[in-house]
Amino acid sequence: MNLDSENKTILIAPLNWGLGHATRCIPIIKALQENNFTPIVASDGVALELLRKEFPYLKTLELPSYQIEYAKNGKNFKWKLMKSLPKMIEAIREEKRIVKKWIQKYEIDGIISDNRLGVFSNKIPSVFITHQLNVMTGNTTWLTSKLHQYIIQKYNACWVPDVNSQLNLTGKLGHLENNSLNLRYLGPLSRMHKMALPIQYDLMIILSGPEPQRGLLEAHLTEEIKRFQGKVVFVKGIIEAEQKKEQIGNVTYYNFMKTRQLEQTFNESEKVLCRSGYTTIMDLVKLHKKAFFIPTPGQYEQIYLAEKLQNEGLVPYATQDAFKIENLSQIEKFKGLPLLDTTVNWEELFKVF
C-alpha cells in the first residue's frame, strides 16, 4: 500500500477499440485503489460501458469518439482507417481541450492513457500504456511507428504489458533495438486468475472488436459450431444494459459477461477460440489455457501476433474466411502459451505520480 499517495486523483483513459484496452485497465484501476489513489475513468462507447459495469461506484467521464470503423473487407482496412483520420485528429484535439479543463475541475494529479493520444498534460505526470511501440500498417509501418514513438516521448513513462526478455509475447511490436523512451515492462496484464475448477465446457468462444468484423465472425461461427461435438459456451462480446443467455442445442450463448463470471467460465473451459487481440493473449497466459486464433481481417497487429505465435509452435490460427470447426483439432499439436508469471510492483510504478 502506498501511503504517500495522499489520495491523489488519477485520470485513467483507455482507447475504445474493441474491449481489450478497457479490460487491461481493470487491474490498474484496482491497483490504484489498493495504493490509496482515487481513479477517475474516462473513455467512450462500449469501453466506457464495460468499465461502468465493473466499477459502478467510480466517477466516469465521457471522451470524444475516435470513430474508428472497420472495413467489411479486410483488404480495405488501411484505406478505411486513412479516411477516418481527419475525424480522429479532430477527436484528439477535442480530447486535449477537455482533459485540460478536467485537470482543474476535478483536481487531477496524474494521467494514465491507454493509447488515447490526446489524454496528456505537461503540467502533471502522464503515463502512456501500449504494447505497440512499433505500429504495424504494412508498407507504412516505419512511418506509423516513428509517429507513435514521437507521441510516446512526451509522456513521463511508457508502460509496456510484456516482458523484456527473449521469450516474450509481443515480439517486434513491444520491443525496440534503440530508443530514448522511458520504458517500463509490466509483464502480462490481466484481470483474470487461474482457478482449479472442474471443466464444464469443451470449448469457449469469445468475440471482441469493433463492427462489422465482430458480427461477421459471429455469423460464421454460429454456423460452424453446429458441427462441433461437445459443450460450448459462446460469449458474443456485445455490451448491453442486461445480460442475455440463450441455449441452442449444445451451445450456451451470452451477449457479454462481467469479469467474475468470465474468469470462472474461462477456467471451466477446456479450449478457447478467439481473436488474436493482445489482451486476450495476456488473459490466456494468466489462465494457462490452450487456444485457436482467428485474427481480425486487415488488422496487421493481430495477424502479426497470430503468425508469430504459430511459428513459435505455441498457438495455431486460421483466417476468418478459411476457418472450419475441424481446424480446432490442430490445438493438440501446439505447446500453448508460455507461463510468464510476473508480479507487478505497483508501488514502484506509481511513484511517477
C-alpha positions in Angstrom: 0.0 0.0 0.0 1.3 3.4 -1.0 0.9 5.7 2.0 2.5 8.7 0.1 -0.3 8.9 -2.4 -2.4 11.2 -0.2 -5.5 10.1 -2.1 -4.2 11.7 -5.3 -6.7 11.6 -8.2 -5.6 9.8 -11.3 -7.4 10.0 -14.6 -7.2 6.6 -16.4 -8.4 6.6 -20.0 -8.4 3.6 -22.3 -9.0 3.7 -26.1 -12.4 2.4 -27.3 -11.2 -0.1 -29.9 -12.9 -3.3 -29.0 -12.8 -4.2 -25.3 -9.1 -5.0 -24.9 -7.8 -1.6 -23.8 -10.6 -1.2 -21.2 -10.2 -4.7 -19.8 -6.5 -4.5 -19.3 -7.0 -1.2 -17.4 -9.2 -3.1 -14.8 -6.1 -4.5 -12.8 -4.6 -1.0 -13.0 -7.7 0.7 -11.6 -7.8 -1.9 -8.8 -4.1 -1.3 -8.0 -4.6 2.4 -7.9 -7.4 1.9 -5.3 -5.3 -0.5 -3.3 -2.5 2.1 -3.2 -4.8 4.9 -1.9 -5.2 6.7 -5.2 -8.6 7.9 -6.4 -9.2 6.8 -10.1 -11.5 8.7 -12.5 -12.3 6.6 -15.6 -12.7 8.3 -19.0 -13.5 6.7 -22.4 -16.4 6.4 -24.8 -18.7 3.8 -26.3 -18.5 0.1 -25.3 -15.2 0.6 -23.4 -16.8 3.1 -21.1 -19.9 1.0 -20.7 -17.8 -2.0 -19.7 -15.9 0.0 -17.1 -19.1 1.5 -15.7 -20.4 -2.1 -15.2 -17.2 -3.1 -13.5 -16.8 0.0 -11.3 -20.3 1.4 -10.7 -19.1 3.4 -7.7 -16.3 5.3 -9.6 -16.6 8.6 -11.3 -16.7 8.1 -15.1 -16.3 10.8 -17.8 -17.0 10.6 -21.5 -14.4 11.5 -24.1 -15.0 12.1 -27.8 -15.1 9.1 -30.0 -12.2 8.4 -32.4 -14.9 7.0 -34.7 -12.7 4.1 -35.8 -14.5 2.0 -38.3 -13.5 -1.4 -39.7 -14.0 -2.3 -43.4 -16.2 -5.2 -44.3 -13.3 -6.4 -46.4 -10.0 -6.8 -44.5 -8.1 -5.6 -47.6 -9.7 -2.2 -47.3 -8.8 -1.9 -43.6 -5.9 0.6 -44.1 -7.9 2.7 -46.6 -10.9 2.9 -44.2 -8.6 4.0 -41.4 -7.0 6.7 -43.6 -10.5 8.0 -44.4 -11.2 8.1 -40.6 -8.0 10.1 -39.9 -9.4 13.7 -40.1 -12.2 12.7 -37.6 -9.7 11.0 -35.4 -7.4 14.1 -35.4 -10.3 16.3 -34.5 -11.3 14.0 -31.7 -7.7 14.0 -30.3 -7.7 17.9 -30.4 -11.1 17.9 -28.6 -9.7 15.4 -26.1 -6.8 17.7 -25.3 -9.1 20.6 -24.6 -11.4 18.5 -22.4 -8.6 17.0 -20.4 -7.1 20.5 -19.7 -10.5 21.6 -18.2 -10.9 18.3 -16.2 -7.5 18.7 -14.6 -8.6 21.9 -12.9 -12.3 20.9 -12.4 -11.5 17.5 -10.7 -8.1 18.4 -9.3 -6.4 15.6 -11.2 -2.9 14.8 -10.1 -1.8 12.3 -12.8 -2.8 10.7 -16.1 -2.7 7.1 -17.4 -3.6 6.9 -21.1 -4.0 3.6 -22.8 -3.4 4.6 -26.4 -5.6 7.7 -26.2 -3.3 10.2 -27.9 -4.9 13.4 -26.6 -5.0 12.4 -23.0 -1.8 14.1 -21.9 -0.7 17.1 -19.9 2.8 18.6 -19.4 1.5 20.2 -16.2 1.0 16.8 -14.3 2.8 13.4 -14.6 1.4 11.5 -17.6 1.9 7.8 -18.4 1.2 6.0 -21.7 0.3 2.3 -21.9 0.9 0.4 -25.1 2.1 -2.9 -26.4 2.7 -1.4 -29.8 5.9 0.6 -29.8 6.0 -0.3 -33.4 2.6 0.1 -35.1 2.1 -2.5 -37.9 0.5 -0.9 -41.0 2.1 -3.0 -43.8 4.4 -0.9 -46.1 3.9 2.2 -43.9 4.9 0.5 -40.6 8.1 2.6 -40.4 6.1 5.9 -40.6 3.3 4.9 -38.2 5.9 3.5 -35.7 8.0 6.7 -35.8 4.9 8.9 -35.3 3.8 6.7 -32.4 7.2 6.8 -30.7 7.3 10.6 -31.2 4.0 10.9 -29.3 5.1 8.5 -26.5 8.2 10.5 -26.0 6.2 13.4 -24.5 5.0 11.2 -21.6 6.9 10.8 -18.3 6.8 7.0 -18.7 5.6 4.3 -21.1 4.3 1.1 -19.5 4.5 -2.0 -21.8 2.4 -5.0 -20.7 5.0 -7.6 -21.7 8.4 -8.9 -20.5 11.7 -7.5 -21.7 13.4 -10.9 -22.5 14.0 -13.2 -25.4 10.9 -15.2 -24.6 8.1 -12.6 -24.9 4.6 -12.2 -26.3 4.8 -9.1 -28.5 8.0 -9.6 -30.5 8.7 -6.6 -32.7 5.6 -4.8 -31.6 6.7 -4.2 -28.0 10.5 -4.2 -28.3 12.8 -1.6 -29.8 16.5 -2.1 -30.7 17.4 1.6 -30.0 15.2 4.1 -28.2 15.3 7.0 -25.8 11.8 6.3 -24.3 11.3 5.7 -20.6 10.0 2.2 -20.9 8.8 0.0 -18.0 7.8 -3.6 -18.8 5.0 -4.7 -16.5 4.7 -8.4 -17.6 1.4 -9.7 -19.0 -1.5 -7.6 -17.6 -4.8 -9.4 -17.0 -7.9 -9.1 -14.8 -8.0 -13.0 -14.8 -6.7 -15.5 -12.3 -6.2 -19.2 -12.7 -8.6 -21.3 -10.6 -8.8 -25.1 -10.1 -12.3 -25.6 -11.3 -13.9 -28.7 -12.9 -14.2 -28.4 -16.7 -17.8 -27.7 -17.7 -17.3 -26.8 -21.4 -15.3 -28.4 -24.2 -14.9 -25.1 -26.0 -15.3 -21.4 -25.1 -15.8 -19.0 -28.0 -15.2 -15.3 -27.0 -15.6 -12.5 -29.5 -14.5 -8.9 -29.3 -13.5 -6.0 -31.5 -15.4 -3.3 -33.5 -18.1 -4.0 -36.0 -18.7 -5.1 -38.7 -16.0 -7.8 -38.2 -17.2 -8.9 -34.8 -20.7 -9.6 -36.3 -19.3 -11.3 -39.4 -17.3 -13.7 -37.3 -20.3 -14.4 -35.0 -22.4 -15.3 -38.0 -19.6 -17.6 -39.4 -19.0 -19.4 -36.1 -22.7 -19.8 -35.4 -22.9 -22.0 -38.5 -19.5 -23.8 -37.9 -20.3 -24.7 -34.3 -23.3 -26.8 -35.4 -20.7 -29.5 -36.4 -18.9 -29.4 -33.1 -19.3 -32.4 -30.8 -19.2 -31.3 -27.2 -20.5 -28.5 -24.8 -19.8 -24.9 -26.0 -20.1 -21.5 -24.3 -20.3 -18.6 -26.8 -19.7 -15.1 -25.5 -20.6 -12.7 -28.3 -18.9 -9.5 -26.9 -22.0 -7.3 -27.2 -22.2 -4.9 -24.2 -25.9 -4.2 -23.5 -27.9 -3.0 -20.4 -28.9 -6.5 -19.5 -27.2 -9.8 -19.8 -28.9 -12.3 -22.1 -28.5 -16.1 -22.0 -29.8 -18.5 -24.7 -29.4 -22.3 -25.0 -29.4 -23.7 -28.5 -28.6 -27.4 -28.6 -25.1 -27.9 -27.1 -24.3 -24.2 -27.2 -24.9 -21.7 -24.4 -24.9 -18.1 -25.8 -24.3 -14.9 -23.7 -24.2 -11.4 -25.1 -21.5 -10.4 -22.6 -20.1 -11.4 -19.2 -18.6 -9.3 -16.3 -15.1 -10.1 -15.1 -16.0 -12.6 -12.3 -18.3 -14.7 -14.5 -15.9 -14.5 -17.4 -13.0 -15.6 -15.3 -15.0 -18.6 -14.0 -16.1 -19.6 -17.5 -12.5 -19.4 -18.8 -11.4 -21.6 -16.0 -14.2 -24.1 -16.7 -13.4 -24.4 -20.4 -11.0 -26.9 -21.9 -10.1 -24.9 -25.0 -10.7 -21.3 -26.3 -11.5 -20.0 -29.8 -10.9 -16.2 -30.1 -9.3 -13.3 -31.8 -5.5 -12.8 -31.5 -6.0 -9.5 -29.7 -3.2 -8.8 -27.3 -5.4 -8.5 -24.2 -6.9 -11.9 -24.9 -3.4 -13.4 -25.3 -2.4 -12.0 -21.9 -5.6 -13.5 -20.3 -4.8 -16.9 -21.8 -1.2 -16.7 -20.4 -2.6 -16.0 -16.9 -5.1 -18.8 -17.2 -2.7 -21.3 -18.8 -5.3 -22.1 -21.5 -4.7 -23.5 -25.0 -6.4 -21.7 -27.8 -7.0 -21.3 -31.5 -6.9 -17.8 -33.0 -8.8 -16.1 -35.8 -7.2 -12.6 -36.3 -9.4 -9.7 -37.4 -9.1 -9.4 -41.2 -6.8 -6.5 -42.2 -5.6 -5.8 -38.7 -1.9 -6.1 -39.1 -1.1 -6.3 -35.4 -3.4 -9.3 -34.8 -2.2 -11.0 -37.9 1.4 -10.5 -36.8 0.8 -11.9 -33.3 -1.1 -14.9 -34.7 1.7 -15.7 -37.2 4.4 -15.1 -34.5 2.8 -17.5 -32.0 2.0 -20.2 -34.7 5.6 -20.0 -36.0 6.9 -20.5 -32.4 4.7 -23.6 -32.1 2.6 -22.1 -29.4 -0.9 -21.4 -30.8 -2.5 -22.3 -34.3 -4.5 -19.8 -36.3 -6.7 -19.6 -39.4 -8.1 -16.6 -41.4 -11.7 -15.7 -40.8 -12.9 -16.8 -44.2 -10.9 -20.1 -44.2 -11.7 -21.2 -40.6 -13.6 -24.5 -40.3 -14.5 -26.1 -36.9 -12.4 -29.1 -37.8 -9.3 -26.8 -37.5 -9.6 -27.0 -33.7 -8.0 -30.4 -33.8 -4.7 -28.6 -34.5 -4.6 -27.2 -31.0 -3.2 -30.5 -29.6 -0.1 -30.2 -31.8 0.9 -26.9 -30.2 2.6 -26.2 -26.9 0.3 -23.4 -25.7 1.4 -20.0 -24.5 4.4 -19.7 -22.1 3.9 -19.4 -18.4 5.0 -15.8 -17.7 4.0 -15.4 -14.0 5.3 -12.0 -13.2 4.4 -9.7 -10.3 3.9 -6.0 -10.9 5.5 -3.7 -8.3 2.6 -1.1 -8.4 4.0 0.9 -5.6 7.3 1.5 -7.5 5.4 2.3 -10.8 3.0 4.7 -9.1 6.0 6.8 -7.8 5.8 8.6 -11.1 2.8 10.5 -9.6 
